Amino acid sequence: MNTSETEKSGSALKARQLSKQVSSPEGTLTILDCVDLEVRHGESIAIVGASGAGKSTLLGLLAGLDVPSEGEIWLDGTEITSLDEDGRAALRANNVGFVFQSFHLVSSLTALENVMLPLELAGVEHAADAALQAIRTVGLEPRKSHYPHQLSGGEKQRVAIARAFVVEPAVLFADEPTGNLDKRTGDTVIDLLFRMNDETKTTLVLVTHDLELAARCDRVLHMDAGRIEQETIRKSPPGPAAGGDEAP
């Protein structure tokens, strides 16, 4: 499909007719079914739905962690569905940050070293200085030399947030970021995530089952059986007004 450079570069993320099928003993299983999506630069969206609705699959495709069976995806102006794994990995390194439910910290590295890692992989100069500033921003400078097993769940997730933002990503993907945390700790972590996101104007794509958390985003996309069945606009996103159902 031909798409103009202007159209592609106007969005942080765009997906057209995105589908994902996998083989199963019962035959072909459709996980995503012809999903269309556009996310503006600086916008925050939440993807909600029951287990098995396709939320995490959609996030993985948008981030270039997996490839669709059909359809096209543009990430920060680059059409990623035509890239090989090395090309997608390079794009992720320069444009994407991740916060996952299970933290994904490297157990053999200190908190500071975990935050430094994506900078070092990208060949960034003064990685230690940038990582230290990020550790300070999340309030963990006194714990910078601690290893993951010496940190609480909330501290691990704060390290993960620092690691995600230190690369100054165009898009940050968060998949159930409070899933392994108690409510009080989770609320603190989410306050930090949204504060840093607001300060950096990063585009945020959040997968969650928590509707209260989802309501903090500009838009909420409700998924069911691999399709986006409803869109709720919570507040005006950056750029021209988007269509959807205005929240009460």
Secondary structure, DSSP 8 states (H G I E B T S, - for coil): ----HHHHHT-SEEEEEEEEEEEETTEEEEEEEEEEEEE-TT-EEEEE-STTSSHHHHHHHHTTSS--SEEEEEETTEEGGGS-HHHHHHHHHHHEEEEETT----TTS-HHHHHHHHHHHTT-TTHHHHHHHHHHHTT-GGGTT--GGGS-HHHHHHHHHHHHHHT--SEEEEESTTTTS-HHHHHHHHHHHHHHHHHHT-EEEEE-S-HHHHTTSSEEEEEETTEEEEEEE-S--SSS---SEE--
